[in-house]
Amino acid sequence: MLNHLAPGLGALGLGGLLGYGVAIAFRSAARTLGCMLGLLFILLQVLAYYKIVTVDWGSLAHQAAPAGHAAEAAGQRLWHILTYNLPFAGGFAGGFLLGMRRV
């Protein structure tokens, strides 16, 4: 698994390895959250189909717009926390990008 990443991670050092690990954990958490949101959407659509609930998607999108700005600010804050006081933040960023691009 790491054979194709060894040259890149070797150059990045400890920061790269840590960044790669954080990216793998982040991707796993994001995938789990995405699955949960997808299942919630399916449940809502089934309930709407059987006329158990009525969902006003336009109003929901309007109400959720400020949450997008808050999520962007939270992402910037999280990156600041993850790279706080790291002398190898460049390597961390490189490893993180490699981990996020991993297929």
Contact map, one row per residue, 1 for C-alpha under 8 A:
1111100000000000000000000000000000000000000000000000000000000000000000000000000000000000000000000000000
1111110000000000000000000000000000000000000000000000000000000000000000000000000000000000000000000000000
1111110000000000000000000000000000000000000000000000000000000000000000000000000000000000000000000000000
1111111000000000000000000000000000000000000000000000000000000000000000000000000000000000000000000000000
1111111110000000000000000000000000000000000000000000000000000000000000000000000000000000000000000000000
0111111111000000000000000000000000000000000000000000000000000000000000000000000000000000000000000000000
0001111111100000000000000000000000000000000000000000000000000000000000000000000000000000000000000000000
0000111111110000000000000000000000000000000000000000000000000000000000000000000000000000000000000000000
0000111111111001100000000000000000000000000000000000000000000000000000000000000000000000000000100000000
0000011111111000000000000000000000000000000000000000000000000000000000000000000000000000000000000000000
0000001111111000000000000000000000000000000000000000000000000000000000000000000000000000000000000000000
0000000111111111100000000000000000000000000000000000000000000000000000000000000000000000001101100000000
0000000011111111100000000000000000000000000000000000000000000000000000000000000000000000001000000000000
0000000000011111110000000000000000000000000000000000000000000000000000000000000000000001001100000000000
0000000000011111111000000000000000000000000000000000000000000000000000000000000000000001111110100000000
0000000010011111111100000000000000000000000000000000000000000000000000000000000000000000001111110000000
0000000010011111111110000000000000000000000000000000000000000000000000000000000000000000000100100000000
0000000000000111111111000000000000000000000000000000000000000000000000000000000000000000000100110000000
0000000000000011111111100000000000000000000000000000000000000000000000000000000000000000001111111010000
0000000000000001111111110000000000000000000000000000000000000000000000000000000000000000000100111111000
0000000000000000111111111000000000000000000000000000000000000000000000000000000000000000000000010010000
0000000000000000011111111100000000000000000000000000000000000000000000000000000000000000000000010010000
0000000000000000001111111110000000000000000000000000000000000000000000000000000000000000000000111011000
0000000000000000000111111111000000000000000000000000000000000000000000000000000000000000000000000011000
0000000000000000000011111111100000000000000000000000000000000000000000000000000000000000000000000000000
0000000000000000000001111111110000000000000000000000000000000000000000000000000000000000000000000000000
0000000000000000000000111111111000000000000000000000000000000000000000000000000000000000000000000001000
0000000000000000000000011111111100000000000000000000000000000000000000000000000000000000000000000000000
0000000000000000000000001111111110000000000000000000000000000000000000000000000000000000000000000000000
0000000000000000000000000111111111000000000000000000000000000000000000000000000000000000000000000000000
0000000000000000000000000011111111100000000000000000000000000000000000000000000000000000000000000000000
0000000000000000000000000001111111110000000000000000000000000000000000000000000000000000000000000000000
0000000000000000000000000000111111111000000000000000000000000000000000000000000000000000000000000000000
0000000000000000000000000000011111111100000000000000000000000000000000000000000000000000000000000000000
0000000000000000000000000000001111111110000000000000000000000000000000000000000000000000000000000000000
0000000000000000000000000000000111111111000000000000000000000000000000000000000000000000000000000000000
0000000000000000000000000000000011111111100000000000000000000000000000000000000000000000000000000000000
0000000000000000000000000000000001111111110000000000000000000000000000000000000000000000000000000000000
0000000000000000000000000000000000111111111000000000000000000000000000000000000000000000000000000000000
0000000000000000000000000000000000011111111100000000000000000000000000000000000000000000000000000000000
0000000000000000000000000000000000001111111110000000000000000000000000000000000000000000000000000000000
0000000000000000000000000000000000000111111111000000000000000000000000000000000000000000000000000000000
0000000000000000000000000000000000000011111111100000000000000000000000000000000000000000000000000000000
0000000000000000000000000000000000000001111111110000101000000000000000000000000000000000000000000000000
0000000000000000000000000000000000000000111111111000000000000000000000000000000000000000000000000000000
0000000000000000000000000000000000000000011111111100000000000000000000000000000000000000000000000000000
0000000000000000000000000000000000000000001111111111100000000000000000000000000000000000000000000000000
0000000000000000000000000000000000000000000111111111111000000000000000000000000000000000000000000000000
0000000000000000000000000000000000000000000011111111000000000000000000000000000000000000000000000000000
0000000000000000000000000000000000000000000001111111100000000000000000000000000000000000000000000000000
0000000000000000000000000000000000000000000000111111110000000000000000000000000000000000000000000000000
0000000000000000000000000000000000000000000000111111110000000000000000000000000000000000000000000000000
0000000000000000000000000000000000000000000100110111111000000000000000000000000000000000000000000000000
0000000000000000000000000000000000000000000000010011111100000000000000000000000000000000000000000000000
0000000000000000000000000000000000000000000100010000111110000000000000000000000000000000000000000000000
0000000000000000000000000000000000000000000000000000011111110000000000000000000000000000000000000000000
0000000000000000000000000000000000000000000000000000001111111000000000000000000000000000000000000000000
0000000000000000000000000000000000000000000000000000000111111100000000000000000000000000000000000000000
0000000000000000000000000000000000000000000000000000000111111110000000000000000000000000000000000000000
0000000000000000000000000000000000000000000000000000000111111111000000000000000000000000000000000000000
0000000000000000000000000000000000000000000000000000000011111111100000000000000000000000000000000000000
0000000000000000000000000000000000000000000000000000000001111111100000000000000000000000000000000000000
0000000000000000000000000000000000000000000000000000000000111111110000000000000000000000000000000000000
0000000000000000000000000000000000000000000000000000000000011111111100000000000000000000000000000000000
0000000000000000000000000000000000000000000000000000000000001111111110000000000000000000000000000000000
0000000000000000000000000000000000000000000000000000000000000011111111000000000000000000000000000000000
0000000000000000000000000000000000000000000000000000000000000001111111100000000000000000000000000000000
0000000000000000000000000000000000000000000000000000000000000001111111110000000000000000000000000000000
0000000000000000000000000000000000000000000000000000000000000000111111111000000000000000000000000000000
0000000000000000000000000000000000000000000000000000000000000000011111111100000000000000000000000000000
0000000000000000000000000000000000000000000000000000000000000000001111111110000000000000000000000000000
0000000000000000000000000000000000000000000000000000000000000000000111111111000000000000000000000000000
0000000000000000000000000000000000000000000000000000000000000000000011111111100000000000000000000000000
0000000000000000000000000000000000000000000000000000000000000000000001111111110000000000000000000000000
0000000000000000000000000000000000000000000000000000000000000000000000111111111000000000000000000000000
0000000000000000000000000000000000000000000000000000000000000000000000011111111100000000000000000000000
0000000000000000000000000000000000000000000000000000000000000000000000001111111110000000000000000000000
0000000000000000000000000000000000000000000000000000000000000000000000000111111111000000000000000000000
0000000000000000000000000000000000000000000000000000000000000000000000000011111111100000000000000000000
0000000000000000000000000000000000000000000000000000000000000000000000000001111111110000000000000000000
0000000000000000000000000000000000000000000000000000000000000000000000000000111111110000000000000000000
0000000000000000000000000000000000000000000000000000000000000000000000000000011111110000000000000000000
0000000000000000000000000000000000000000000000000000000000000000000000000000001111111100100100000000000
0000000000000000000000000000000000000000000000000000000000000000000000000000000111111100000000000000000
0000000000000000000000000000000000000000000000000000000000000000000000000000000000111110000000000000000
0000000000000000000000000000000000000000000000000000000000000000000000000000000000111111100000000000000
0000000000000000000000000000000000000000000000000000000000000000000000000000000000001111100000000000000
0000000000000110000000000000000000000000000000000000000000000000000000000000000000000111111100000000000
0000000000000010000000000000000000000000000000000000000000000000000000000000000000100111111110000000000
0000000000000010000000000000000000000000000000000000000000000000000000000000000000000001111111000000000
0000000000011111001000000000000000000000000000000000000000000000000000000000000000000001111111100000000
0000000000010111111100000000000000000000000000000000000000000000000000000000000000100001111111110000000
0000000000000011001000000000000000000000000000000000000000000000000000000000000000000000111111111000000
0000000000010001001000000000000000000000000000000000000000000000000000000000000000000000011111111100000
0000000010010011111100100000000000000000000000000000000000000000000000000000000000000000001111111110000
0000000000000001011111100000000000000000000000000000000000000000000000000000000000000000000111111111000
0000000000000000001100100000000000000000000000000000000000000000000000000000000000000000000011111111100
0000000000000000000100000000000000000000000000000000000000000000000000000000000000000000000001111111110
0000000000000000001111110000000000000000000000000000000000000000000000000000000000000000000000111111110
0000000000000000000100110010000000000000000000000000000000000000000000000000000000000000000000011111110
0000000000000000000000000000000000000000000000000000000000000000000000000000000000000000000000001111111
0000000000000000000000000000000000000000000000000000000000000000000000000000000000000000000000000111111
0000000000000000000000000000000000000000000000000000000000000000000000000000000000000000000000000000111
